[in-house]
Amino acid sequence: MFGWLKLHKEPVNAIVQQFEAVAWPSFDTPVSQCRFLVIDLETTGLDAKNDHIVSLGWVVIEQQEINLAKARHLLVKPPVSVGQSAVFHGLHDKDLSRAQDLADVMTELLQHYAGAVFVAHHASIEQKFLTMACQRLYGRSPKFKFIDTMQLEWQRLLNRGKVVHQRDLRLPACLSRHHLPHNQHHHALEDAFSCALLLLSQLKKSRDHQMTLGELTALSRG
């Protein structure tokens, strides 16, 4: 009758354990010293419980500079057809027939970027999909912590006394406002790179060169 208790006694998958064993930098760490992993996903839909990742792109920021040598764009073979989602991300079933397994992609991500500060634009989507991917693969997910550039931009505009509409917070609109280039089509690596540029511009415009990770996190939470 107490069979459910066994779930709590089983060891957590080693990959998840190793990821969790590396702590985030302390909140008093200067932002300039943080290693950021800026990430973007393309998926078959927006419901993390029923939809799947089809591509993943990431860009690393170290010492407030983008390290292009560490940028990655990985295609993921989903367990279902991409269907109509191909209209948005441009990836069709034939494009993904030789893509990597989700397990290989998640293993690379968790093993190489434990302790990094994850960043995304509208980060709740990436957070939910990564969490669900880990639950499917390992039976348990670490608690992913993200800095959200969309929330940072919302705070920045509010502080300037602007009336903010939802359309003003979309990535292309944010990039245009910061006079940054942007592509017209969804592409995980290109969007991750754009998000990285946006974060660096937001930090520069904050004029707080001593900003700590704790202060940045507070702004990101809105």
Secondary structure, 3 states (H helix, E strand, C coil): CCHHHHHHHCCCCHHHHHHHHCCCCCCCCEHHHCEEEEEEEEECCCCCCCCCEEEEEEEEEECCEEEEEEEEEEEECCCCCCHHHHHHHCCCHHHHCCCECHHHHHHHHHHHCCCCEEEECCHHHHHHHHHHHHHHHHCCCCCCCEEEHHHHHHHHHHHCCCCCCHHHHCHHHHHHHCCCCCCCCCCHHHHHHHHHHHHHHHHHHHCCCCCEHHHHHHHHHC
